[in-house]
Amino acid sequence: MEFQDEIKLIASKIKTSRQKRNLSVQELAYRCDMERSCMSRIESGRVNVTIKTLCKIAQALDVDVKELL
């Protein structure tokens, strides 16, 4: 699998997890202390997230980081 495909898969898992919790992109971004536009780029797979950011997102979604990988 190409790295771009991996990024898209992680992005999809973040979006699905957010939607399961009935959170808006804005709410998740707020919980992660980032701009909504940045979260949108992450969820669309246009950004290669850092481990630190991935940890923040996992914490905001109340999931283990492994669930997003």
N, CA, C and O atoms as a CHARMM CRD file, in Angstrom:
* protein
*
  276
    1    1 MET  N      0.84900  -1.17800   0.00000 PROA 1      0.00000
    2    1 MET  CA     0.00000   0.00000   0.00000 PROA 1      0.00000
    3    1 MET  C      0.89200   1.23800   0.00000 PROA 1      0.00000
    4    1 MET  O      1.85200   1.32000   0.76600 PROA 1      0.00000
    5    2 GLU  N      0.57600   2.18000  -0.84400 PROA 2      0.00000
    6    2 GLU  CA     1.31500   3.43800  -0.93500 PROA 2      0.00000
    7    2 GLU  C      1.05900   4.27700   0.32000 PROA 2      0.00000
    8    2 GLU  O      0.02300   4.13300   0.97000 PROA 2      0.00000
    9    3 PHE  N      2.00800   5.15100   0.65400 PROA 3      0.00000
   10    3 PHE  CA     1.83800   5.97300   1.85800 PROA 3      0.00000
   11    3 PHE  C      0.62200   6.88800   1.74600 PROA 3      0.00000
   12    3 PHE  O     -0.02200   7.18400   2.75200 PROA 3      0.00000
   13    4 GLN  N      0.30100   7.33800   0.53400 PROA 4      0.00000
   14    4 GLN  CA    -0.86700   8.20800   0.35500 PROA 4      0.00000
   15    4 GLN  C     -2.15200   7.43600   0.68300 PROA 4      0.00000
   16    4 GLN  O     -3.09700   8.00100   1.23400 PROA 4      0.00000
   17    5 ASP  N     -2.17800   6.16100   0.34500 PROA 5      0.00000
   18    5 ASP  CA    -3.33100   5.32100   0.68000 PROA 5      0.00000
   19    5 ASP  C     -3.44500   5.15300   2.19100 PROA 5      0.00000
   20    5 ASP  O     -4.54900   5.13900   2.73500 PROA 5      0.00000
   21    6 GLU  N     -2.31900   5.02700   2.86000 PROA 6      0.00000
   22    6 GLU  CA    -2.31300   4.90700   4.32400 PROA 6      0.00000
   23    6 GLU  C     -2.86600   6.17900   4.96600 PROA 6      0.00000
   24    6 GLU  O     -3.64900   6.11200   5.91300 PROA 6      0.00000
   25    7 ILE  N     -2.46300   7.32100   4.45300 PROA 7      0.00000
   26    7 ILE  CA    -2.95100   8.60200   4.97500 PROA 7      0.00000
   27    7 ILE  C     -4.46200   8.69600   4.79800 PROA 7      0.00000
   28    7 ILE  O     -5.16800   9.13300   5.70700 PROA 7      0.00000
   29    8 LYS  N     -4.95900   8.29000   3.63800 PROA 8      0.00000
   30    8 LYS  CA    -6.41000   8.31600   3.37200 PROA 8      0.00000
   31    8 LYS  C     -7.15800   7.37700   4.32000 PROA 8      0.00000
   32    8 LYS  O     -8.25800   7.69400   4.77400 PROA 8      0.00000
   33    9 LEU  N     -6.55900   6.22200   4.61500 PROA 9      0.00000
   34    9 LEU  CA    -7.18800   5.26800   5.52300 PROA 9      0.00000
   35    9 LEU  C     -7.29100   5.84200   6.93500 PROA 9      0.00000
   36    9 LEU  O     -8.33600   5.73200   7.57600 PROA 9      0.00000
   37   10 ILE  N     -6.22300   6.44600   7.41300 PROA 10     0.00000
   38   10 ILE  CA    -6.23800   7.07800   8.73900 PROA 10     0.00000
   39   10 ILE  C     -7.26000   8.20800   8.76100 PROA 10     0.00000
   40   10 ILE  O     -8.01000   8.34500   9.72800 PROA 10     0.00000
   41   11 ALA  N     -7.29600   9.01200   7.71300 PROA 11     0.00000
   42   11 ALA  CA    -8.26000  10.11000   7.62100 PROA 11     0.00000
   43   11 ALA  C     -9.68900   9.58800   7.70200 PROA 11     0.00000
   44   11 ALA  O    -10.53100  10.16100   8.39400 PROA 11     0.00000
   45   12 SER  N     -9.95000   8.51100   6.99800 PROA 12     0.00000
   46   12 SER  CA   -11.28000   7.90700   7.00200 PROA 12     0.00000
   47   12 SER  C    -11.65900   7.39700   8.38500 PROA 12     0.00000
   48   12 SER  O    -12.80400   7.54300   8.81100 PROA 12     0.00000
   49   13 LYS  N    -10.70400   6.80300   9.08400 PROA 13     0.00000
   50   13 LYS  CA   -10.96800   6.29800  10.43600 PROA 13     0.00000
   51   13 LYS  C    -11.25800   7.44100  11.40300 PROA 13     0.00000
   52   13 LYS  O    -12.11100   7.30800  12.28100 PROA 13     0.00000
   53   14 ILE  N    -10.56400   8.55000  11.25000 PROA 14     0.00000
   54   14 ILE  CA   -10.82500   9.71700  12.09700 PROA 14     0.00000
   55   14 ILE  C    -12.24500  10.22500  11.84500 PROA 14     0.00000
   56   14 ILE  O    -12.99800  10.47900  12.78500 PROA 14     0.00000
   57   15 LYS  N    -12.59600  10.36800  10.58600 PROA 15     0.00000
   58   15 LYS  CA   -13.92900  10.88200  10.23800 PROA 15     0.00000
   59   15 LYS  C    -15.02400   9.94500  10.73600 PROA 15     0.00000
   60   15 LYS  O    -16.01600  10.39800  11.30800 PROA 15     0.00000
   61   16 THR  N    -14.85200   8.65700  10.52400 PROA 16     0.00000
   62   16 THR  CA   -15.85100   7.68400  10.97200 PROA 16     0.00000
   63   16 THR  C    -16.01100   7.71200  12.48500 PROA 16     0.00000
   64   16 THR  O    -17.13100   7.67400  12.99500 PROA 16     0.00000
   65   17 SER  N    -14.90800   7.77900  13.19400 PROA 17     0.00000
   66   17 SER  CA   -14.94100   7.82300  14.64700 PROA 17     0.00000
   67   17 SER  C    -15.63800   9.09800  15.13400 PROA 17     0.00000
   68   17 SER  O    -16.41300   9.06400  16.09000 PROA 17     0.00000
   69   18 ARG  N    -15.35600  10.20800  14.47300 PROA 18     0.00000
   70   18 ARG  CA   -16.01500  11.47500  14.83200 PROA 18     0.00000
   71   18 ARG  C    -17.51700  11.37900  14.61200 PROA 18     0.00000
   72   18 ARG  O    -18.30200  11.79200  15.46600 PROA 18     0.00000
   73   19 GLN  N    -17.91300  10.83800  13.47400 PROA 19     0.00000
   74   19 GLN  CA   -19.33500  10.73400  13.14900 PROA 19     0.00000
   75   19 GLN  C    -20.06900   9.79500  14.09700 PROA 19     0.00000
   76   19 GLN  O    -21.22200  10.05600  14.44300 PROA 19     0.00000
   77   20 LYS  N    -19.43100   8.70900  14.52600 PROA 20     0.00000
   78   20 LYS  CA   -20.03900   7.78500  15.48400 PROA 20     0.00000
   79   20 LYS  C    -20.36200   8.48800  16.79100 PROA 20     0.00000
   80   20 LYS  O    -21.30700   8.11700  17.48800 PROA 20     0.00000
   81   21 ARG  N    -19.57700   9.50300  17.12000 PROA 21     0.00000
   82   21 ARG  CA   -19.78100  10.23300  18.36400 PROA 21     0.00000
   83   21 ARG  C    -20.64400  11.47900  18.17200 PROA 21     0.00000
   84   21 ARG  O    -20.79800  12.29200  19.08300 PROA 21     0.00000
   85   22 ASN  N    -21.19400  11.61100  16.98200 PROA 22     0.00000
   86   22 ASN  CA   -22.06700  12.74700  16.65300 PROA 22     0.00000
   87   22 ASN  C    -21.40000  14.09600  16.90300 PROA 22     0.00000
   88   22 ASN  O    -22.02500  15.03600  17.39300 PROA 22     0.00000
   89   23 LEU  N    -20.12000  14.16800  16.55500 PROA 23     0.00000
   90   23 LEU  CA   -19.38700  15.42200  16.69200 PROA 23     0.00000
   91   23 LEU  C    -19.26100  16.08000  15.33000 PROA 23     0.00000
   92   23 LEU  O    -19.09700  15.40200  14.31600 PROA 23     0.00000
   93   24 SER  N    -19.33900  17.38300  15.31000 PROA 24     0.00000
   94   24 SER  CA   -19.06600  18.11800  14.07700 PROA 24     0.00000
   95   24 SER  C    -17.56200  18.27000  13.91300 PROA 24     0.00000
   96   24 SER  O    -16.80000  18.07400  14.85900 PROA 24     0.00000
   97   25 VAL  N    -17.14900  18.61600  12.72100 PROA 25     0.00000
   98   25 VAL  CA   -15.73300  18.88300  12.48000 PROA 25     0.00000
   99   25 VAL  C    -15.28100  20.02300  13.39000 PROA 25     0.00000
  100   25 VAL  O    -14.18200  19.99000  13.94400 PROA 25     0.00000
  101   26 GLN  N    -16.13300  21.01900  13.53600 PROA 26     0.00000
  102   26 GLN  CA   -15.82300  22.17100  14.38800 PROA 26     0.00000
  103   26 GLN  C    -15.59800  21.74700  15.83600 PROA 26     0.00000
  104   26 GLN  O    -14.65500  22.20700  16.48100 PROA 26     0.00000
  105   27 GLU  N    -16.45900  20.87500  16.34500 PROA 27     0.00000
  106   27 GLU  CA   -16.34300  20.43500  17.73400 PROA 27     0.00000
  107   27 GLU  C    -15.06100  19.62700  17.95400 PROA 27     0.00000
  108   27 GLU  O    -14.36400  19.82000  18.95100 PROA 27     0.00000
  109   28 LEU  N    -14.75600  18.73100  17.03000 PROA 28     0.00000
  110   28 LEU  CA   -13.53100  17.95100  17.16100 PROA 28     0.00000
  111   28 LEU  C    -12.30400  18.85900  17.08500 PROA 28     0.00000
  112   28 LEU  O    -11.35500  18.69600  17.85100 PROA 28     0.00000
  113   29 ALA  N    -12.33000  19.80000  16.17200 PROA 29     0.00000
  114   29 ALA  CA   -11.21700  20.74500  16.04700 PROA 29     0.00000
  115   29 ALA  C    -11.04000  21.52700  17.35000 PROA 29     0.00000
  116   29 ALA  O     -9.91500  21.71900  17.81100 PROA 29     0.00000
  117   30 TYR  N    -12.13300  21.97200  17.93400 PROA 30     0.00000
  118   30 TYR  CA   -12.08600  22.70500  19.20100 PROA 30     0.00000
  119   30 TYR  C    -11.45500  21.84900  20.29700 PROA 30     0.00000
  120   30 TYR  O    -10.61100  22.32200  21.05800 PROA 30     0.00000
  121   31 ARG  N    -11.87200  20.58200  20.36700 PROA 31     0.00000
  122   31 ARG  CA   -11.33100  19.68300  21.38700 PROA 31     0.00000
  123   31 ARG  C     -9.83900  19.43100  21.19300 PROA 31     0.00000
  124   31 ARG  O     -9.12300  19.12200  22.14700 PROA 31     0.00000
  125   32 CYS  N     -9.37800  19.56500  19.95000 PROA 32     0.00000
  126   32 CYS  CA    -7.96000  19.34500  19.64100 PROA 32     0.00000
  127   32 CYS  C     -7.16500  20.64100  19.61500 PROA 32     0.00000
  128   32 CYS  O     -5.96400  20.63500  19.34600 PROA 32     0.00000
  129   33 ASP  N     -7.84200  21.76100  19.89800 PROA 33     0.00000
  130   33 ASP  CA    -7.21500  23.07900  19.89300 PROA 33     0.00000
  131   33 ASP  C     -6.58300  23.39500  18.53200 PROA 33     0.00000
  132   33 ASP  O     -5.41400  23.77100  18.43800 PROA 33     0.00000
  133   34 MET  N     -7.39600  23.22800  17.48500 PROA 34     0.00000
  134   34 MET  CA    -6.92600  23.57300  16.14100 PROA 34     0.00000
  135   34 MET  C     -8.06900  24.18600  15.34500 PROA 34     0.00000
  136   34 MET  O     -9.22800  24.13400  15.75600 PROA 34     0.00000
  137   35 GLU  N     -7.73300  24.75300  14.22400 PROA 35     0.00000
  138   35 GLU  CA    -8.73500  25.36700  13.35100 PROA 35     0.00000
  139   35 GLU  C     -9.57700  24.28700  12.67200 PROA 35     0.00000
  140   35 GLU  O     -9.09800  23.18700  12.39900 PROA 35     0.00000
  141   36 ARG  N    -10.83700  24.62200  12.40500 PROA 36     0.00000
  142   36 ARG  CA   -11.73100  23.69800  11.71400 PROA 36     0.00000
  143   36 ARG  C    -11.18200  23.32000  10.34900 PROA 36     0.00000
  144   36 ARG  O    -11.27100  22.16600   9.93000 PROA 36     0.00000
  145   37 SER  N    -10.61100  24.30700   9.65500 PROA 37     0.00000
  146   37 SER  CA   -10.07700  24.03700   8.31600 PROA 37     0.00000
  147   37 SER  C     -8.93600  23.02100   8.35100 PROA 37     0.00000
  148   37 SER  O     -8.79100  22.20900   7.43700 PROA 37     0.00000
  149   38 CYS  N     -8.14300  23.07100   9.38900 PROA 38     0.00000
  150   38 CYS  CA    -7.04600  22.10500   9.54900 PROA 38     0.00000
  151   38 CYS  C     -7.61800  20.70300   9.76100 PROA 38     0.00000
  152   38 CYS  O     -7.13600  19.73700   9.16900 PROA 38     0.00000
  153   39 MET  N     -8.64100  20.59400  10.60300 PROA 39     0.00000
  154   39 MET  CA    -9.26500  19.29600  10.84300 PROA 39     0.00000
  155   39 MET  C     -9.90200  18.76400   9.56200 PROA 39     0.00000
  156   39 MET  O     -9.84900  17.56300   9.29800 PROA 39     0.00000
  157   40 SER  N    -10.49000  19.62700   8.78400 PROA 40     0.00000
  158   40 SER  CA   -11.08600  19.21800   7.50700 PROA 40     0.00000
  159   40 SER  C    -10.03100  18.65600   6.57200 PROA 40     0.00000
  160   40 SER  O    -10.26300  17.65200   5.89900 PROA 40     0.00000
  161   41 ARG  N     -8.87300  19.30100   6.52800 PROA 41     0.00000
  162   41 ARG  CA    -7.78000  18.80400   5.68400 PROA 41     0.00000
  163   41 ARG  C     -7.27800  17.45300   6.17300 PROA 41     0.00000
  164   41 ARG  O     -6.93400  16.58900   5.36700 PROA 41     0.00000
  165   42 ILE  N     -7.23400  17.26800   7.48500 PROA 42     0.00000
  166   42 ILE  CA    -6.81500  15.98100   8.04900 PROA 42     0.00000
  167   42 ILE  C     -7.80800  14.89200   7.65300 PROA 42     0.00000
  168   42 ILE  O     -7.41100  13.82200   7.19200 PROA 42     0.00000
  169   43 GLU  N     -9.10500  15.16600   7.83500 PROA 43     0.00000
  170   43 GLU  CA   -10.13700  14.17700   7.52100 PROA 43     0.00000
  171   43 GLU  C    -10.22900  13.86600   6.03100 PROA 43     0.00000
  172   43 GLU  O    -10.68800  12.78700   5.65400 PROA 43     0.00000
  173   44 SER  N     -9.81000  14.77500   5.20000 PROA 44     0.00000
  174   44 SER  CA    -9.86600  14.52800   3.75700 PROA 44     0.00000
  175   44 SER  C     -8.59200  13.83900   3.25500 PROA 44     0.00000
  176   44 SER  O     -8.50200  13.45900   2.08800 PROA 44     0.00000
  177   45 GLY  N     -7.62000  13.68400   4.14200 PROA 45     0.00000
  178   45 GLY  CA    -6.39500  13.00500   3.77000 PROA 45     0.00000
  179   45 GLY  C     -5.40500  13.86900   3.01300 PROA 45     0.00000
  180   45 GLY  O     -4.48900  13.35500   2.37100 PROA 45     0.00000
  181   46 ARG  N     -5.58500  15.17400   3.08600 PROA 46     0.00000
  182   46 ARG  CA    -4.68400  16.09000   2.38900 PROA 46     0.00000
  183   46 ARG  C     -3.47800  16.46900   3.23000 PROA 46     0.00000
  184   46 ARG  O     -2.57300  17.15200   2.75100 PROA 46     0.00000
  185   47 VAL  N     -3.46100  16.02400   4.50000 PROA 47     0.00000
  186   47 VAL  CA    -2.38600  16.37700   5.42300 PROA 47     0.00000
  187   47 VAL  C     -1.79300  15.10500   6.00900 PROA 47     0.00000
  188   47 VAL  O     -2.52200  14.18400   6.37800 PROA 47     0.00000
  189   48 ASN  N     -0.48100  15.05800   6.09100 PROA 48     0.00000
  190   48 ASN  CA     0.21200  13.96300   6.74800 PROA 48     0.00000
  191   48 ASN  C      0.32900  14.34500   8.22600 PROA 48     0.00000
  192   48 ASN  O      1.20700  15.12600   8.59500 PROA 48     0.00000
  193   49 VAL  N     -0.54800  13.80000   9.07300 PROA 49     0.00000
  194   49 VAL  CA    -0.59200  14.20100  10.47500 PROA 49     0.00000
  195   49 VAL  C      0.62800  13.68500  11.23400 PROA 49     0.00000
  196   49 VAL  O      1.16500  12.61900  10.93400 PROA 49     0.00000
  197   50 THR  N      1.04000  14.45400  12.20400 PROA 50     0.00000
  198   50 THR  CA     2.14000  14.03300  13.07300 PROA 50     0.00000
  199   50 THR  C      1.58100  13.08900  14.13700 PROA 50     0.00000
  200   50 THR  O      0.37100  13.01100  14.35000 PROA 50     0.00000
  201   51 ILE  N      2.47700  12.38900  14.78500 PROA 51     0.00000
  202   51 ILE  CA     2.07400  11.50200  15.88200 PROA 51     0.00000
  203   51 ILE  C      1.42300  12.32500  16.99100 PROA 51     0.00000
  204   51 ILE  O      0.42800  11.90200  17.57800 PROA 51     0.00000
  205   52 LYS  N      1.97600  13.48300  17.27400 PROA 52     0.00000
  206   52 LYS  CA     1.42300  14.35700  18.31700 PROA 52     0.00000
  207   52 LYS  C     -0.02500  14.73900  18.00300 PROA 52     0.00000
  208   52 LYS  O     -0.89300  14.67800  18.87300 PROA 52     0.00000
  209   53 THR  N     -0.27500  15.13200  16.76000 PROA 53     0.00000
  210   53 THR  CA    -1.63300  15.50200  16.35200 PROA 53     0.00000
  211   53 THR  C     -2.55600  14.29900  16.41200 PROA 53     0.00000
  212   53 THR  O     -3.69700  14.41000  16.86200 PROA 53     0.00000
  213   54 LEU  N     -2.07400  13.16400  15.96500 PROA 54     0.00000
  214   54 LEU  CA    -2.87600  11.94400  16.00300 PROA 54     0.00000
  215   54 LEU  C     -3.24500  11.58500  17.44400 PROA 54     0.00000
  216   54 LEU  O     -4.36100  11.13900  17.70700 PROA 54     0.00000
  217   55 CYS  N     -2.31900  11.77700  18.36600 PROA 55     0.00000
  218   55 CYS  CA    -2.59500  11.52900  19.78800 PROA 55     0.00000
  219   55 CYS  C     -3.65800  12.49300  20.32400 PROA 55     0.00000
  220   55 CYS  O     -4.53800  12.08700  21.08300 PROA 55     0.00000
  221   56 LYS  N     -3.57600  13.75400  19.93300 PROA 56     0.00000
  222   56 LYS  CA    -4.58500  14.74100  20.35300 PROA 56     0.00000
  223   56 LYS  C     -5.96600  14.35300  19.84500 PROA 56     0.00000
  224   56 LYS  O     -6.95300  14.43600  20.57500 PROA 56     0.00000
  225   57 ILE  N     -6.02700  13.93100  18.59200 PROA 57     0.00000
  226   57 ILE  CA    -7.30800  13.54500  17.99400 PROA 57     0.00000
  227   57 ILE  C     -7.86200  12.31000  18.70100 PROA 57     0.00000
  228   57 ILE  O     -9.04700  12.26200  19.02800 PROA 57     0.00000
  229   58 ALA  N     -7.02000  11.32400  18.93600 PROA 58     0.00000
  230   58 ALA  CA    -7.45700  10.10900  19.62700 PROA 58     0.00000
  231   58 ALA  C     -7.99500  10.44400  21.01500 PROA 58     0.00000
  232   58 ALA  O     -9.02300   9.91300  21.43400 PROA 58     0.00000
  233   59 GLN  N     -7.30100  11.31700  21.71900 PROA 59     0.00000
  234   59 GLN  CA    -7.75900  11.71000  23.05500 PROA 59     0.00000
  235   59 GLN  C     -9.09900  12.43900  22.98100 PROA 59     0.00000
  236   59 GLN  O     -9.98300  12.19700  23.80300 PROA 59     0.00000
  237   60 ALA  N     -9.25100  13.31900  22.01100 PROA 60     0.00000
  238   60 ALA  CA   -10.50000  14.06600  21.85800 PROA 60     0.00000
  239   60 ALA  C    -11.66500  13.14400  21.50000 PROA 60     0.00000
  240   60 ALA  O    -12.81100  13.40900  21.86100 PROA 60     0.00000
  241   61 LEU  N    -11.35900  12.05600  20.78400 PROA 61     0.00000
  242   61 LEU  CA   -12.39500  11.10200  20.39600 PROA 61     0.00000
  243   61 LEU  C    -12.58000   9.99800  21.44100 PROA 61     0.00000
  244   61 LEU  O    -13.47500   9.16100  21.32100 PROA 61     0.00000
  245   62 ASP  N    -11.72100  10.00800  22.47000 PROA 62     0.00000
  246   62 ASP  CA   -11.74200   9.00600  23.52100 PROA 62     0.00000
  247   62 ASP  C    -11.53900   7.60200  22.95600 PROA 62     0.00000
  248   62 ASP  O    -12.26400   6.66500  23.29300 PROA 62     0.00000
  249   63 VAL  N    -10.53200   7.48400  22.08600 PROA 63     0.00000
  250   63 VAL  CA   -10.16800   6.17900  21.51000 PROA 63     0.00000
  251   63 VAL  C     -8.65700   5.99700  21.65500 PROA 63     0.00000
  252   63 VAL  O     -7.92000   6.95700  21.87900 PROA 63     0.00000
  253   64 ASP  N     -8.22100   4.76900  21.52400 PROA 64     0.00000
  254   64 ASP  CA    -6.79400   4.47000  21.52600 PROA 64     0.00000
  255   64 ASP  C     -6.23700   4.84500  20.15700 PROA 64     0.00000
  256   64 ASP  O     -6.92100   4.68100  19.14700 PROA 64     0.00000
  257   65 VAL  N     -5.02500   5.33700  20.11100 PROA 65     0.00000
  258   65 VAL  CA    -4.38600   5.72800  18.85000 PROA 65     0.00000
  259   65 VAL  C     -4.39300   4.56500  17.86800 PROA 65     0.00000
  260   65 VAL  O     -4.53000   4.77000  16.66100 PROA 65     0.00000
  261   66 LYS  N     -4.24400   3.33800  18.38100 PROA 66     0.00000
  262   66 LYS  CA    -4.22800   2.15800  17.52000 PROA 66     0.00000
  263   66 LYS  C     -5.49800   2.02600  16.68600 PROA 66     0.00000
  264   66 LYS  O     -5.45900   1.49000  15.57800 PROA 66     0.00000
  265   67 GLU  N     -6.62300   2.51200  17.21100 PROA 67     0.00000
  266   67 GLU  CA    -7.88600   2.43700  16.47100 PROA 67     0.00000
  267   67 GLU  C     -7.87800   3.32600  15.23000 PROA 67     0.00000
  268   67 GLU  O     -8.64200   3.09600  14.29200 PROA 67     0.00000
  269   68 LEU  N     -7.02900   4.32300  15.22700 PROA 68     0.00000
  270   68 LEU  CA    -6.97000   5.24500  14.10100 PROA 68     0.00000
  271   68 LEU  C     -5.90800   4.83000  13.06700 PROA 68     0.00000
  272   68 LEU  O     -5.85600   5.37400  11.96400 PROA 68     0.00000
  273   69 LEU  N     -5.08500   3.87900  13.43700 PROA 69     0.00000
  274   69 LEU  CA    -4.02400   3.42600  12.53700 PROA 69     0.00000
  275   69 LEU  C     -4.41300   2.19000  11.75600 PROA 69     0.00000
  276   69 LEU  O     -3.62200   1.69000  10.95600 PROA 69     0.00000
